[in-house]
Amino acid sequence: MEQQSKRKNKFALLLVTQKEDGAIRQHTISSALVEVIAIFLFLIVVGVVCRLVYLQITLEDAQKEIVNQMVLITNLTDENEALSVENSTLTSKVTVLSETVSKKAANEDAISYEAVENALPKGFPLSGSATMEEAAEGDPMLKFTAAQGVNVVTTGTGTVSSVDADETYGTKIIIDHGNGYQSIYRNNGISLVKTGEELGKGYILFTVGEENQELGYQIMKDEAYIDPMVIIDING
């Protein structure tokens, strides 16, 4: 009995087929072959299931990656729009700044040009009308005779270089215009300026009275006398 219980149960698969003539044939498949087929089928099923699980995981990862990419694209789009707005703002600021700098440069150029022009002794040396003649002898000079109350004024911006006595006219004032030009005013009046003063164009040097109606006016360029008529604006 014990020996019989230890024996393994064996089985076989019986296949029955019927031919066209009605004959029946039986085919027996051994248990070993059935086991091999079952194992093979099991492995196929396991492989298919693993493949499906792998594909599912891959698909989920791909979906997550797509979602992440979409979020990233959205964020980058928002950042790009913000940068575009900021760039537009900066461009506007740069344009405004450029225009401001250009205007400032233009103003500075205009001021510089005006300063250069004002420093040239081109103005009329009297605040009112007067008779005028050119000196016949000596260094070039214009001789004016003005009415009382008229002022002798600077013909350009500059610094008072000296206030000295003059043998012929009484007082001599020299204005250095800082550009190689010097203007010289000879009059018998009382000087209203002192050496070292910086004066604007049209600044009063003398006031013409009964005893100082004559003015001798000269211009020097680089320490040499020149004809005042070359540069003076007779119309004032």
Secondary structure, DSSP 8 states (H G I E B T S, - for coil): -HHHHHS----EEEEEEE-TTS-EEEEEEEHHHHHHHHHHHHHHHHHHHHHHHHHHHHHHHHHHHHHHHHHHHHHHHHHHHHHHHHHHHHHHHHHHHHHHHHHHHHHHHHHHHHHHHHHS--S-SBSS-EEEEE-SSSS--EEEEE-TT-EEE-SS-EEEEEEEEETTTEEEEEEE-SSSEEEEEEESS-----TT-EE-TT-EEEE--TT--EEEEEEEETTEEE-GGGT--TT-
